[in-house]
Amino acid sequence: MVSLTADMSPLHPDRNLALELVRATEAAAIRSAPFIGRGQKELADGAAVDAMRAFLTTVNFGGVIVIGEGEKDNAPMLFNGEEVGTGRGPQCDIAVDPIDGTTLTAEGRNNALSVLAVSDRGAMLDASSVFYMDKLVTGPAGVGVVDIRLPIGENIRLLAKALGKPVDELVVSVLNRPRHAQLISDIREAGAGTRLMSDGDVAGGINAARHNARTDMCVGVGGSPEGIVTACAIKALGGHIQGRLWPRDDDEKQGGIDAGLKFDDHVYEADEMVRGDNTIFVATGVTNGELVAGVRRAQDHVYTESVVLRGASGTLRRISSEHLASKWF
């Protein structure tokens, strides 16, 4: 019999750690809120990074940033290899994105999140040398059914059959980028609908894997950090995720090879991205979205909504918080 407290060993991330980490994403979201709609994505990202770093230093764990966000566009970032936490408690790998959707934040549009993910030390794939990854994400119905190596039309038909719904009722999320023009055309040609995302593919992937979500699949090339973060969430949702690294040029590919990464159509399965189920994913809304509500200020209070997903227990918890504005602004 498995003990109900087996996942609370000091060697592993536990429930208390999950709740402590929410404080870091809440702080990042709140600090970035004044920049919503202001057209200053670097300032928003910088405020989120500073707030998240400050709160992570207070958490009782030994965290190492395995994969961060920001380097690809010269934005502020939590550095790869940076150590955070008090050093006491569980030793963990961290994937972090203080704002997934800096452009969404700057333009005042939906689905910007502050996110981070944690696993046991040494469990998380360090894909930091290659900035982009081609991904396929579905809910539990896609496990053992769809495969990123198949044409998108075939995956759509297979998933529709597994879900027991007509192809024309399927909705596929894709980042709206020129590189995806043919992919978008192929999805529509197969008979499915598209939900084009301007940014924020972490939310896109999670929404595709959630029970009773409005989308059924998320595909296309997005950030590698977002891929690792999403994989930690998918562990808790029981969904399907695969990824293939997508280097932008030969130098980047060689840098990935030197770092031990695999190319030549190698498909990273969920357990290669993050080994085991001892994962924690936390996210706080910066702007409103399907997954969580954004930061809202009303007179003397600031309101946030967060989600916590734990792979060990397979749970998704929602946390609604009220903060005194005077403590933040």
C-alpha positions in Angstrom: 0.0 0.0 0.0 1.3 3.5 -0.9 1.3 5.9 2.0 -0.8 9.0 1.6 2.3 10.9 2.9 4.8 9.1 0.6 5.1 12.2 -1.6 5.9 14.4 1.5 9.4 13.1 2.0 12.0 15.8 2.4 13.6 14.4 -0.7 10.7 15.2 -3.0 8.5 18.2 -3.9 5.4 18.1 -1.7 2.1 19.8 -1.2 3.6 22.6 1.0 6.2 23.4 -1.7 3.4 23.6 -4.3 1.6 26.3 -2.3 4.8 28.2 -1.6 5.6 28.3 -5.3 2.2 30.0 -6.0 3.5 33.0 -4.0 6.2 33.4 -6.6 3.8 33.4 -9.6 1.4 35.6 -7.8 4.1 38.1 -7.1 5.3 38.0 -10.8 1.7 38.5 -12.1 0.9 41.4 -9.6 4.2 43.2 -10.4 3.6 43.0 -14.1 0.0 44.2 -13.9 0.8 47.9 -14.1 2.3 47.3 -17.5 -0.7 45.6 -19.0 -1.7 47.4 -22.2 1.2 49.8 -21.9 3.2 48.5 -24.9 6.3 47.9 -22.7 6.9 44.2 -22.7 10.5 44.3 -21.5 9.5 46.4 -18.5 6.6 44.0 -17.7 9.0 41.0 -18.0 11.6 42.6 -15.9 9.2 43.4 -13.1 7.9 39.8 -13.2 11.4 38.4 -13.1 12.5 40.5 -10.2 9.4 39.6 -8.2 9.6 35.9 -8.9 13.3 35.8 -8.1 12.7 37.6 -4.8 10.0 35.2 -3.7 11.9 32.1 -4.8 14.8 33.0 -2.5 12.5 32.5 0.5 11.2 29.0 -0.4 12.6 26.1 1.5 14.1 24.1 -1.3 17.3 23.9 -3.3 16.2 24.9 -6.8 18.3 25.2 -10.0 16.9 27.0 -13.0 17.3 24.3 -15.7 15.4 26.2 -18.4 14.5 29.8 -18.3 12.9 32.3 -20.6 14.0 35.5 -22.2 17.3 34.8 -23.8 15.9 34.4 -27.3 14.7 38.1 -27.4 17.3 39.6 -25.1 14.7 40.1 -22.4 15.4 39.9 -18.6 15.5 36.4 -17.4 16.1 34.0 -14.6 19.4 32.6 -15.7 20.0 28.9 -16.6 22.0 27.4 -13.8 20.9 30.1 -11.3 20.3 28.7 -7.8 17.2 29.8 -5.9 15.6 28.9 -2.6 17.1 28.6 0.9 19.0 25.4 0.0 17.0 23.4 2.6 14.4 20.8 1.8 13.9 19.1 -1.6 16.5 19.5 -4.4 14.7 20.4 -7.5 15.0 21.3 -11.2 13.0 24.4 -12.3 11.6 25.5 -15.6 10.3 29.1 -15.4 8.5 31.7 -17.5 7.7 34.8 -15.4 5.4 35.9 -18.1 4.3 33.5 -20.8 2.9 36.1 -23.2 4.9 39.3 -22.8 3.4 40.7 -26.0 -0.1 39.7 -24.8 0.6 41.7 -21.6 2.0 44.7 -23.4 -1.0 44.8 -25.7 -3.6 44.1 -23.0 -4.8 40.8 -24.6 -5.9 37.6 -23.0 -4.0 34.4 -21.9 -0.8 35.9 -20.4 0.4 33.8 -17.5 3.2 33.7 -14.9 4.3 30.1 -14.8 6.9 27.8 -13.3 7.3 24.0 -13.0 9.4 21.9 -10.6 10.6 18.3 -10.7 13.1 16.2 -8.8 16.8 17.2 -9.3 18.1 15.8 -12.6 14.7 14.9 -13.9 14.1 17.8 -16.3 15.4 18.0 -19.8 17.8 20.9 -20.3 16.9 22.1 -23.8 18.1 25.7 -23.2 20.5 25.6 -26.0 17.7 25.3 -28.6 15.1 27.9 -28.3 12.2 26.3 -30.2 10.3 23.0 -30.2 7.6 21.5 -32.4 4.9 20.2 -30.1 1.8 18.0 -30.1 -0.5 18.1 -27.0 -3.8 16.5 -26.4 -5.9 15.2 -23.5 -5.9 11.6 -22.2 -7.8 10.4 -25.3 -4.7 11.0 -27.4 -2.4 8.8 -25.4 -1.3 5.9 -27.6 -3.4 7.3 -30.4 -1.8 10.4 -32.0 1.8 10.8 -33.0 3.7 13.9 -34.0 5.4 11.9 -36.8 2.0 11.4 -38.6 0.4 14.0 -40.9 -1.8 16.4 -39.0 -4.9 15.3 -40.9 -4.4 11.7 -39.8 -3.9 12.8 -36.2 -7.1 14.8 -36.4 -9.1 11.8 -37.7 -7.5 9.5 -35.1 -8.3 11.8 -32.2 -11.8 12.5 -33.4 -12.4 8.7 -33.4 -10.9 8.3 -29.9 -13.1 11.2 -28.6 -16.2 9.9 -30.3 -17.0 13.2 -32.1 -17.1 14.3 -35.7 -13.9 15.7 -37.2 -15.7 19.0 -37.9 -16.2 19.5 -34.1 -12.5 19.3 -33.3 -10.7 22.5 -32.5 -6.9 22.7 -32.9 -4.8 25.5 -31.3 -1.9 26.9 -33.2 0.4 29.9 -32.8 -0.5 32.4 -35.5 2.9 32.5 -37.2 4.0 32.6 -40.9 5.9 29.3 -40.3 2.5 27.7 -39.6 0.7 28.8 -42.7 0.8 25.3 -44.3 -0.1 23.6 -41.0 -3.1 25.8 -40.5 -4.2 25.1 -44.1 -3.8 21.3 -43.5 -5.9 21.4 -40.3 -8.7 23.2 -42.1 -8.4 20.9 -45.1 -8.8 17.9 -42.7 -12.1 19.4 -41.6 -11.2 20.6 -38.1 -11.4 24.2 -36.8 -8.5 26.3 -35.7 -8.0 28.5 -32.7 -5.1 30.8 -33.6 -3.0 32.0 -30.7 -1.0 35.2 -31.0 1.2 34.1 -28.0 1.0 32.0 -24.9 1.4 28.4 -26.0 1.7 27.1 -22.4 -2.0 28.0 -21.9 -2.8 26.6 -25.3 -1.2 23.2 -24.5 -2.8 22.9 -21.0 -6.3 23.9 -22.3 -6.0 21.2 -25.0 -5.3 18.6 -22.3 -7.9 19.7 -19.8 -11.1 17.8 -19.2 -14.0 19.4 -21.1 -11.8 22.1 -22.6 -12.8 24.1 -25.6 -9.9 22.9 -27.7 -8.9 19.3 -28.4 -5.3 19.6 -29.6 -2.4 22.0 -29.6 0.3 21.8 -32.3 3.1 23.7 -33.9 6.5 25.3 -33.1 6.8 27.3 -29.9 9.3 27.8 -27.2 11.4 25.0 -25.8 11.0 26.4 -22.3 7.2 26.4 -22.8 7.4 22.8 -23.9 9.2 21.6 -20.7 6.8 23.7 -18.5 3.8 22.2 -20.4 5.1 18.7 -20.0 5.1 19.1 -16.2 1.5 20.1 -16.3 0.5 17.3 -18.7 1.8 14.8 -16.1 -0.9 15.9 -13.8 -3.6 16.0 -16.4 -2.9 12.5 -17.8 -2.6 13.9 -21.3 -0.3 13.4 -24.2 2.7 15.6 -25.2 5.5 15.0 -27.7 8.2 17.4 -29.0 10.9 17.7 -31.6 13.6 20.3 -31.2 13.5 23.0 -33.9 16.9 24.7 -34.3 16.9 27.9 -36.3 20.2 27.3 -38.0 23.2 24.9 -38.1 25.1 26.7 -35.4 22.1 26.4 -33.0 21.8 22.7 -33.9 25.5 22.1 -33.3 25.1 23.8 -29.9 22.3 21.4 -29.1 24.3 18.4 -30.2 27.2 19.6 -28.0 24.8 19.8 -25.1 23.7 16.2 -25.7 20.3 17.0 -27.3 18.9 14.8 -30.0 17.8 15.8 -33.5 17.2 14.1 -36.9 13.5 13.7 -36.2 14.0 12.4 -32.7 10.7 12.7 -30.8 10.9 13.6 -27.1 8.2 11.9 -25.2 6.8 13.2 -21.9 9.1 11.0 -19.8 12.1 12.3 -21.7 11.1 15.9 -21.1 10.5 15.3 -17.4 11.2 11.9 -15.9 8.7 10.6 -13.4 5.5 11.9 -12.1 6.8 13.9 -9.2 6.1 17.3 -10.8 4.5 20.5 -9.8 3.2 23.1 -12.2 1.8 26.5 -11.0 0.4 29.4 -13.0 -1.2 32.7 -12.1 -3.1 34.8 -14.6 -1.6 38.1 -15.7 -4.5 38.8 -18.1 -7.8 37.0 -18.4 -7.9 33.7 -20.1 -9.6 30.4 -20.4 -7.3 28.8 -17.8 -7.4 31.5 -15.1 -8.6 35.0 -14.6 -6.0 37.8 -14.7 -4.9 40.3 -12.1 -7.7 42.6 -11.0 -7.4 45.7 -8.8 -10.5 47.0 -7.0 -9.9 49.9 -4.6 -7.7 48.6 -1.8 -7.4 45.0 -3.0 -5.7 43.1 -5.7 -7.2 39.8 -6.8 -5.4 36.9 -8.4 -6.3 33.4 -9.6 -3.9 30.5 -9.9 -3.8 26.8 -10.7 -1.6 24.2 -9.1 -1.2 20.8 -10.9 0.7 18.0 -9.1 1.8 15.0 -11.1 2.1 12.7 -8.0 -1.6 13.1 -7.2 -3.0 14.0 -10.6 -4.9 17.0 -9.2 -5.6 20.5 -10.5 -6.4 23.0 -7.7 -7.6 26.6 -8.1 -6.5 29.3 -5.7 -8.2 32.6 -5.6 -6.4 35.2 -3.5 -7.0 38.7 -2.2 -4.0 41.0 -1.6 -3.9 44.4 0.1 -2.9 46.8 -2.6 -0.9 48.8 -0.2 1.6 45.9 0.2 2.3 45.9 -3.5 1.9 49.4 -5.0 
